[in-house]
């Protein structure tokens, strides 16, 4: 409560913050509960693995489409109506998934959930920045980061327990009431902070962003699934990049763009986005290569993999709050450089491990890595949005989240390709030695990216508050 008291928030604003954080928790938790339910879904509905994976793929694609649209929605509609709508869509999608008589119904449910999650991420970040005074925004974003770090840690475990005790239907049924409660409380607590504008949605912009993001992210997912480049993935990614370039040029020439890309003219914001994109490009592939090392190369169980990730998530959550406090007191430079250093050390650790490395070393490396994420992510994101005028924050949040997700997808695709090339160079690509070589090669690339992040942070980030270019 000290954060709320120090920031001199009203009781209504405190409840509003709790509701927003709860909405973020529900949204992020939902992203990690599907995988343990997939075997039961496949068995009951008679679908194969490639078909079942669409429950994850379609969510990612639709969520990416909604993030840039949310900036327009925040200009046009009230915060209360948008948040309640997002929670209502989430509850409806969850109930469809709980019912789930056919796979098509499940897909529809995931689409509704993805629309909700795509709206919530930039919306909640923007509202928290509007609620909290300038000197408390780091801790506010730290609280948000704590929640989005904690939710994925418990999601798979929670889902697995529910599936074992009941069935996969109850996994989705159990989270629907949480969204309903959040929507009910939001009706009485959420208020507007920015003036509504009677803007008109540019339909061509919506079409371009939709097809551009779908093409780019789907092409990247093809690389991830196939384990390397293919003519289909190259063509799809190239088409996506061309369409998104057209989208960007159009936004810069519209008087009232769907997504205000002119925020990138702000030097501090642009610097922060550059650092976050490099960081995200390296980090996201960890969810692919670490399980390969632990399970495929070392032969440990999926349970051990989960145990490796669990303490890291706890450290990430704690250091997110700590880095937010450091940001409010000293500015972004100290926590960001500490985080970048921890990330460099941890990735270099991944470079030197081999088939005989003790499992406790992997625990330690991942804890250091997660600590680095917590120290870096919160201050950079807060610094980025702090550099903008309050009227630009929602557009800045949408731009930041869109580019973060795009960079993660592209980075994962590139790094998976590096791993695939290294593995294919061996006479026996399925051998442990080949997989180990691919893992180390990918780790080298991630370490290089983190060195670039450190250098960029060292030269670009300063503690002086700047709100202009």
C-alpha positions as CSV (number, residue, x, y, z in Angstrom):
1,X,0.0,0.0,0.0
2,X,3.0,2.3,0.4
3,X,3.1,2.9,-3.4
4,X,-0.5,4.0,-3.5
5,X,-0.1,6.2,-0.4
6,X,3.1,7.8,-1.6
7,X,1.6,8.5,-5.0
8,X,-1.4,10.0,-3.2
9,X,-4.0,8.0,-5.1
10,X,-7.6,8.2,-4.2
11,X,-9.4,5.0,-3.1
12,X,-11.1,4.8,-6.4
13,X,-7.8,5.0,-8.3
14,X,-6.4,2.3,-6.0
15,X,-9.2,-0.1,-6.8
16,X,-8.9,0.9,-10.4
17,X,-5.2,-0.1,-10.4
18,X,-6.0,-3.4,-8.7
19,X,-8.7,-4.1,-11.4
20,X,-6.3,-3.3,-14.2
21,X,-3.5,-5.5,-12.7
22,X,-6.1,-8.3,-12.3
23,X,-7.1,-7.9,-15.9
24,X,-3.4,-8.2,-16.9
25,X,-3.0,-11.3,-14.8
26,X,-6.0,-13.0,-16.3
27,X,-4.9,-12.2,-19.8
28,X,-1.3,-13.4,-19.4
29,X,-2.3,-16.5,-17.4
30,X,-4.6,-17.4,-20.3
31,X,-1.6,-17.4,-22.7
32,X,0.1,-20.3,-20.8
33,X,-2.7,-22.6,-19.9
34,X,-3.5,-24.0,-23.3
35,X,-0.4,-26.3,-23.9
36,X,-1.2,-28.8,-21.0
37,X,-4.8,-29.0,-22.3
38,X,-3.8,-29.9,-25.9
39,X,-3.4,-33.7,-25.5
40,X,-6.9,-33.9,-24.0
41,X,-8.3,-31.7,-26.8
42,X,-6.6,-33.8,-29.4
43,X,-8.0,-37.0,-28.0
44,X,-11.5,-35.9,-27.5
45,X,-12.0,-34.0,-30.7
46,X,-9.8,-36.2,-32.9
47,X,-7.4,-33.6,-34.2
48,X,-3.6,-34.0,-34.8
49,X,-0.8,-32.0,-33.3
50,X,-0.5,-29.6,-36.3
51,X,-4.2,-28.8,-36.1
52,X,-4.2,-28.4,-32.3
53,X,-1.3,-25.9,-32.5
54,X,-3.6,-23.5,-34.3
55,X,-5.1,-22.8,-30.9
56,X,-1.8,-21.1,-30.0
57,X,-1.0,-19.7,-33.5
58,X,-4.3,-18.1,-34.1
59,X,-4.1,-16.4,-30.7
60,X,-0.7,-14.9,-31.5
61,X,-1.8,-13.6,-34.9
62,X,-5.1,-12.0,-33.7
63,X,-3.5,-10.5,-30.6
64,X,-0.8,-8.9,-32.8
65,X,-3.5,-7.4,-35.1
66,X,-5.4,-5.9,-32.2
67,X,-2.5,-4.1,-30.5
68,X,-2.1,-1.3,-33.1
69,X,-5.9,-1.0,-33.4
70,X,-6.1,-0.3,-29.7
71,X,-4.5,3.1,-30.0
72,X,-7.4,4.2,-32.3
73,X,-10.0,2.7,-29.9
74,X,-8.5,4.6,-27.0
75,X,-8.9,7.8,-29.0
76,X,-12.5,7.0,-29.9
77,X,-14.1,5.3,-26.9
78,X,-14.0,5.6,-23.1
79,X,-11.6,3.6,-21.0
80,X,-14.4,2.0,-19.0
81,X,-16.3,0.7,-22.1
82,X,-13.1,-0.6,-23.7
83,X,-12.0,-2.5,-20.5
84,X,-15.4,-3.9,-19.9
85,X,-15.7,-5.0,-23.6
86,X,-12.3,-6.7,-23.4
87,X,-13.3,-8.6,-20.2
88,X,-16.7,-9.5,-21.8
89,X,-14.9,-10.8,-24.9
90,X,-12.5,-12.8,-22.8
91,X,-15.3,-14.3,-20.7
92,X,-17.3,-15.2,-23.9
93,X,-14.2,-16.8,-25.4
94,X,-13.5,-18.8,-22.3
95,X,-17.0,-20.1,-22.1
96,X,-16.9,-21.2,-25.8
97,X,-13.6,-23.0,-25.0
98,X,-15.1,-24.6,-22.0
99,X,-18.1,-25.8,-24.0
100,X,-15.9,-26.9,-27.0
101,X,-18.1,-29.3,-28.9
102,X,-16.0,-28.9,-32.0
103,X,-12.6,-27.6,-32.9
104,X,-14.1,-24.7,-34.8
105,X,-15.8,-23.5,-31.6
106,X,-12.5,-23.7,-29.8
107,X,-10.8,-21.6,-32.6
108,X,-13.6,-19.0,-32.2
109,X,-13.1,-18.9,-28.5
110,X,-9.4,-18.3,-28.9
111,X,-10.0,-15.5,-31.4
112,X,-12.3,-13.7,-28.9
113,X,-9.7,-14.2,-26.1
114,X,-6.9,-12.9,-28.4
115,X,-9.0,-9.8,-29.3
116,X,-9.3,-9.1,-25.6
117,X,-5.6,-9.7,-24.8
118,X,-4.5,-7.5,-27.7
119,X,-6.6,-4.6,-26.4
120,X,-5.6,-5.1,-22.8
121,X,-1.8,-4.9,-23.1
122,X,-1.4,-1.4,-24.5
123,X,-4.5,-0.2,-22.7
124,X,-3.4,-1.2,-19.2
125,X,0.1,0.2,-19.7
126,X,-1.4,3.5,-20.9
127,X,-3.9,3.8,-18.0
128,X,-1.2,3.1,-15.4
129,X,1.0,5.8,-16.8
130,X,-2.0,8.2,-16.7
131,X,-3.0,7.3,-13.1
132,X,0.5,7.6,-11.5
133,X,2.4,10.8,-11.2
134,X,5.8,11.0,-13.0
135,X,7.9,10.0,-10.0
136,X,6.0,6.8,-9.3
137,X,5.5,5.4,-12.8
138,X,8.5,3.1,-12.5
139,X,7.0,1.3,-9.5
140,X,3.6,1.2,-11.2
141,X,5.1,-0.5,-14.2
142,X,7.1,-2.7,-11.9
143,X,3.9,-3.9,-10.4
144,X,2.5,-4.6,-13.8
145,X,5.7,-6.5,-14.8
146,X,5.5,-8.5,-11.6
147,X,2.1,-9.8,-12.5
148,X,3.0,-10.6,-16.1
149,X,6.1,-12.5,-14.9
150,X,4.2,-14.4,-12.2
151,X,1.2,-15.5,-14.3
152,X,3.2,-17.6,-16.8
153,X,5.0,-19.3,-14.0
154,X,1.8,-20.7,-12.5
155,X,-0.2,-21.1,-15.7
156,X,1.1,-24.5,-16.9
157,X,1.0,-26.0,-13.4
158,X,-2.5,-24.7,-12.7
159,X,-3.7,-26.0,-16.1
160,X,-2.0,-29.4,-15.6
161,X,-3.6,-29.9,-12.2
162,X,-7.1,-29.0,-13.4
163,X,-6.7,-31.3,-16.4
164,X,-5.6,-34.2,-14.2
165,X,-8.4,-33.6,-11.6
166,X,-11.3,-32.8,-13.9
167,X,-10.8,-32.2,-17.7
168,X,-9.5,-29.6,-20.1
169,X,-13.0,-28.0,-20.3
170,X,-12.7,-26.9,-16.7
171,X,-9.4,-25.1,-17.4
172,X,-11.2,-22.5,-19.4
173,X,-14.4,-22.6,-17.4
174,X,-12.5,-21.7,-14.2
175,X,-11.1,-18.4,-15.6
176,X,-14.3,-17.0,-17.1
177,X,-15.7,-15.8,-13.7
178,X,-12.5,-13.9,-13.1
179,X,-13.1,-11.8,-16.2
180,X,-16.8,-11.2,-15.2
181,X,-15.8,-10.0,-11.7
182,X,-13.1,-7.7,-13.2
183,X,-15.7,-6.2,-15.6
184,X,-18.2,-5.7,-12.8
185,X,-15.8,-3.8,-10.6
186,X,-14.5,-1.8,-13.6
187,X,-18.0,-0.5,-14.2
188,X,-17.8,1.4,-10.9
189,X,-14.1,2.3,-10.7
190,X,-12.6,3.0,-14.1
191,X,-12.7,6.7,-15.2
192,X,-11.3,8.6,-18.2
193,X,-8.0,10.5,-18.2
194,X,-7.8,11.7,-21.8
195,X,-10.2,13.7,-23.9
196,X,-12.1,11.6,-26.4
197,X,-11.7,12.5,-30.1
198,X,-14.2,11.9,-32.9
199,X,-11.6,10.2,-35.1
200,X,-12.5,8.0,-38.1
201,X,-10.8,4.7,-38.6
202,X,-8.9,4.6,-41.9
203,X,-10.0,1.3,-43.4
204,X,-7.0,0.9,-45.6
205,X,-4.7,1.2,-42.6
206,X,-6.6,-1.5,-40.8
207,X,-6.4,-3.8,-43.8
208,X,-2.7,-3.1,-44.3
209,X,-1.8,-3.7,-40.6
210,X,-3.9,-6.8,-40.5
211,X,-2.5,-8.5,-43.5
212,X,1.0,-7.2,-43.0
213,X,1.3,-8.6,-39.4
214,X,-0.5,-11.9,-40.3
215,X,1.9,-12.4,-43.2
216,X,5.0,-11.5,-41.2
217,X,4.2,-13.5,-38.0
218,X,2.9,-16.5,-39.9
219,X,6.0,-16.6,-42.0
220,X,8.1,-16.5,-38.9
221,X,6.0,-19.3,-37.3
222,X,6.6,-21.4,-40.4
223,X,10.4,-21.1,-39.8
224,X,9.9,-22.1,-36.2
225,X,7.8,-25.1,-37.1
226,X,10.0,-26.3,-40.0
227,X,13.3,-25.5,-38.2
228,X,14.6,-23.4,-41.0
229,X,14.0,-21.3,-44.1
230,X,11.8,-22.4,-46.9
231,X,10.5,-20.6,-50.1
232,X,7.1,-20.3,-48.5
233,X,8.4,-18.6,-45.3
234,X,10.7,-16.3,-47.3
235,X,7.9,-15.2,-49.6
236,X,5.4,-14.8,-46.7
237,X,7.8,-12.7,-44.6
238,X,8.8,-10.5,-47.6
239,X,5.2,-9.8,-48.4
240,X,4.5,-8.9,-44.8
241,X,7.4,-6.5,-44.6
242,X,6.4,-4.8,-47.9
243,X,2.8,-4.4,-46.7
244,X,3.9,-3.0,-43.3
245,X,6.2,-0.6,-45.0
246,X,3.2,0.7,-47.0
247,X,1.3,0.9,-43.7
248,X,4.0,2.9,-42.1
249,X,4.3,5.4,-45.0
250,X,0.5,5.8,-45.0
251,X,0.4,6.5,-41.2
252,X,3.0,9.3,-41.6
253,X,1.0,11.0,-44.3
254,X,-2.5,10.8,-42.6
255,X,-3.7,13.7,-40.5
256,X,-5.4,11.3,-38.1
257,X,-3.5,8.0,-38.5
258,X,-4.8,4.7,-37.0
259,X,-1.4,4.4,-35.3
260,X,0.7,7.5,-34.6
261,X,4.1,6.5,-35.7
262,X,5.4,10.1,-35.3
263,X,6.1,9.2,-31.7
264,X,9.3,7.5,-33.1
265,X,10.6,11.0,-33.8
266,X,11.1,11.4,-30.1
267,X,14.8,10.5,-29.5
268,X,14.3,8.9,-26.1
269,X,11.3,6.8,-27.2
270,X,13.1,5.7,-30.4
271,X,16.2,4.7,-28.3
272,X,14.1,2.7,-25.9
273,X,12.2,0.9,-28.7
274,X,15.5,0.0,-30.4
275,X,16.8,-1.5,-27.1
276,X,13.6,-3.4,-26.4
277,X,13.4,-4.8,-29.9
278,X,17.0,-6.2,-29.7
279,X,16.3,-7.5,-26.2
280,X,13.0,-9.2,-27.3
281,X,14.7,-10.7,-30.4
282,X,17.1,-12.5,-28.2
283,X,14.9,-13.5,-25.3
284,X,11.9,-15.0,-27.0
285,X,13.8,-18.0,-28.5
286,X,14.7,-19.2,-25.0
287,X,11.3,-20.9,-24.7
288,X,12.3,-23.0,-27.7
289,X,16.0,-23.8,-27.1
290,X,16.1,-24.4,-23.4
291,X,13.6,-27.2,-23.4
292,X,15.7,-28.7,-26.3
293,X,18.8,-28.6,-24.2
294,X,17.2,-29.9,-21.0
295,X,15.0,-32.6,-22.5
296,X,16.5,-33.6,-25.9
297,X,20.2,-33.2,-25.2
298,X,20.3,-34.0,-21.5
299,X,17.3,-36.4,-21.3
300,X,15.6,-34.8,-18.4
301,X,11.8,-34.8,-18.0
302,X,9.4,-32.0,-18.8
303,X,8.9,-31.6,-15.0
304,X,12.6,-30.6,-14.6
305,X,12.2,-28.1,-17.4
306,X,9.3,-26.5,-15.6
307,X,11.3,-26.5,-12.3
308,X,14.2,-24.7,-14.1
309,X,11.8,-21.9,-15.3
310,X,9.9,-21.5,-12.0
311,X,12.5,-19.9,-9.8
312,X,13.6,-17.7,-12.7
313,X,10.0,-16.3,-13.0
314,X,10.0,-15.5,-9.2
315,X,13.3,-13.6,-9.5
316,X,12.0,-11.8,-12.6
317,X,8.9,-10.7,-10.7
318,X,10.9,-9.5,-7.7
319,X,13.5,-7.6,-9.7
320,X,10.8,-6.0,-11.8
321,X,9.5,-4.2,-8.7
322,X,13.0,-3.4,-7.5
323,X,14.0,-2.0,-10.9
324,X,10.9,0.1,-10.9
325,X,11.9,1.6,-7.6
326,X,15.4,2.3,-8.9
327,X,13.9,4.0,-11.9
328,X,11.8,6.3,-9.8
329,X,14.8,7.3,-7.6
330,X,17.7,7.4,-10.0
331,X,16.4,7.1,-13.6
332,X,16.7,4.2,-16.1
333,X,20.5,4.0,-16.6
334,X,21.5,2.0,-13.5
335,X,18.9,-0.8,-13.6
336,X,19.2,-1.1,-17.4
337,X,23.0,-1.4,-17.4
338,X,22.8,-3.9,-14.4
339,X,20.2,-5.9,-16.3
340,X,22.1,-5.9,-19.6
341,X,25.2,-7.0,-17.7
342,X,23.3,-9.9,-16.1
343,X,21.9,-10.9,-19.5
344,X,25.4,-10.8,-21.1
345,X,26.8,-13.0,-18.3
346,X,23.9,-15.5,-18.5
347,X,24.1,-15.9,-22.3
348,X,27.8,-16.3,-22.2
349,X,27.1,-19.0,-19.6
350,X,24.8,-20.7,-22.2
351,X,27.6,-20.6,-24.7
352,X,30.0,-22.6,-22.6
353,X,27.7,-25.3,-21.2
354,X,28.0,-28.7,-22.7
355,X,26.5,-32.2,-22.4
356,X,28.2,-32.8,-19.1
357,X,27.3,-29.5,-17.3
358,X,25.5,-30.0,-13.9
359,X,21.8,-29.3,-13.9
360,X,22.2,-26.8,-11.0
361,X,24.3,-24.6,-13.3
362,X,21.4,-24.3,-15.7
363,X,19.2,-23.3,-12.7
364,X,21.8,-20.6,-11.8
365,X,22.2,-19.3,-15.3
366,X,18.4,-19.0,-15.8
367,X,18.0,-17.2,-12.5
368,X,20.7,-14.7,-13.5
369,X,19.1,-14.3,-16.9
370,X,15.6,-13.8,-15.4
371,X,17.0,-11.2,-13.0
372,X,18.5,-9.4,-15.9
373,X,15.1,-9.4,-17.7
374,X,13.4,-7.9,-14.6
375,X,16.1,-5.2,-14.2
376,X,16.1,-4.2,-17.9
377,X,12.5,-4.5,-19.2
378,X,10.6,-2.3,-16.7
379,X,12.9,0.7,-16.7
380,X,13.2,0.8,-20.5
381,X,9.5,0.5,-21.1
382,X,8.8,3.2,-18.5
383,X,11.5,5.5,-19.8
384,X,10.0,5.1,-23.3
385,X,6.5,6.1,-22.3
386,X,7.7,8.8,-19.9
387,X,9.4,10.6,-22.8
388,X,6.0,11.2,-24.5
389,X,3.3,13.7,-23.8
390,X,0.3,12.2,-21.9
391,X,-1.8,12.6,-25.1
392,X,0.6,10.4,-27.0
393,X,1.1,7.6,-24.4
394,X,-1.6,5.3,-25.7
395,X,-0.1,5.5,-29.2
396,X,3.4,5.0,-27.8
397,X,2.2,2.0,-25.9
398,X,0.7,0.5,-29.0
399,X,3.8,1.1,-31.1
400,X,6.0,-0.3,-28.4
401,X,4.0,-3.5,-28.0
402,X,3.6,-4.0,-31.7
403,X,7.3,-3.6,-32.4
404,X,8.2,-5.8,-29.4
405,X,6.1,-8.6,-30.6
406,X,7.3,-8.3,-34.2
407,X,11.0,-8.2,-33.1
408,X,10.4,-11.3,-30.9
409,X,8.9,-13.2,-33.9
410,X,11.7,-12.2,-36.3
411,X,14.4,-12.9,-33.8
412,X,13.0,-16.3,-33.0
413,X,12.8,-17.1,-36.7
414,X,16.4,-16.0,-37.4
415,X,17.8,-17.8,-34.3
416,X,15.9,-21.0,-35.0
417,X,17.4,-20.9,-38.6
418,X,20.9,-20.5,-37.2
419,X,20.3,-23.5,-35.0
420,X,18.9,-25.5,-37.9
421,X,21.9,-24.7,-40.2
422,X,24.4,-25.7,-37.5
423,X,22.6,-29.0,-36.8
424,X,22.2,-29.8,-40.5
425,X,26.0,-29.5,-41.0
426,X,26.5,-32.7,-39.0
427,X,26.4,-36.1,-40.6
428,X,23.8,-37.2,-38.1
429,X,21.5,-34.2,-37.5
430,X,19.6,-36.1,-34.8
431,X,22.6,-36.8,-32.7
432,X,23.2,-35.1,-29.3
433,X,26.4,-33.6,-30.6
434,X,24.5,-31.9,-33.5
435,X,21.8,-30.5,-31.2
436,X,24.5,-29.3,-28.7
437,X,26.3,-27.5,-31.5
438,X,23.1,-25.9,-32.7
439,X,22.3,-24.8,-29.1
440,X,25.7,-23.2,-28.6
441,X,25.6,-21.4,-32.0
442,X,22.3,-19.9,-31.1
443,X,23.6,-18.9,-27.6
444,X,26.5,-17.1,-29.3
445,X,24.1,-15.1,-31.4
446,X,22.0,-14.2,-28.3
447,X,25.1,-13.2,-26.4
448,X,26.2,-10.9,-29.3
449,X,22.7,-9.3,-29.3
450,X,23.0,-8.7,-25.5
451,X,26.4,-7.1,-26.0
452,X,24.8,-4.7,-28.5
453,X,22.0,-4.0,-26.0
454,X,24.5,-3.1,-23.4
455,X,26.5,-0.8,-25.7
456,X,23.2,0.8,-26.9
457,X,22.0,1.3,-23.4
458,X,25.4,2.8,-22.3
459,X,25.4,5.4,-25.0
460,X,21.7,6.1,-25.4
461,X,20.2,6.1,-22.0
462,X,20.6,9.0,-19.6
463,X,19.0,9.7,-16.3
464,X,17.9,13.2,-17.1
465,X,14.2,13.4,-17.7
466,X,13.4,14.5,-21.3
467,X,10.0,14.8,-22.8
468,X,11.0,16.2,-26.1
469,X,13.1,15.1,-29.0
